[in-house]
Amino acid sequence: MERLVPEHSLLRGDQNLPPTLGQAAACPRIPAGEIYLEHAPMLRRVAVRKFDIPAADAEALVHDVFAAYLASPGAVRTNLKGYLVAAICNASRNYWRSRRTEERVFTDEEAMDVAVPEDLFDGLAVNLVVAATLARLGSRCREVLRRYYLDGEETRSIAEAVGISPGNVNHLRHVCKIRAREIYEEINRVP
């Protein structure tokens, strides 16, 4: 593929169109292969030395940069070298961003630094069952049980907050515990 390239800039527009007489006189013909051979070693060095990209991956990044350039050479108006260096820098940064994402998502089990406690999943299962049990109770039962068992409130303060007598709080707590136990057993029942 042969292109017309001014000394310090590239022509805008479609490469298949014939140049005007003025453009043809001012632009020597430089094949795309020569541009690649001139700039590719420098781009590989930038990727490998500045961004610590492995050589095989640096080669692929250089090819991607040139493919993007050849797809739209009109985007470069001046300073081809600056454009290509900026493109390889952006490609290298994107390479490491994607690697970090892959490492977070696809980690080997052997590489995990944090030891998982054996009872972790048991605790999670119990929490899920308790949450499901409480979700099936009425709002008043949930409120009384939460205030008494989790918040440690006294019967009188619960009665004032809910708007019932202290005797009814004790009765409601008793009835709600029985209902919660039934729901819990129903959830844990193995068919």
Protein Blocks (a to p, Z undefined) as FASTA:
>chain_A
ZZdddfkbccedjfkbccdfklmmmpccddfklmmmmmmmmmmmmmmmmnopafklmmmm
mmmmmmmmmmmmmlpmghjllmmmmmmmmmmmmmmmmmmmmmmmmccfklpmbdcdfklm
mmmmmmmmmmmmmmmpcfklmmmmmmmmmnopafklmmmmnopafklmmmmmmmmmmmmm
mmmmmmmpcZZ
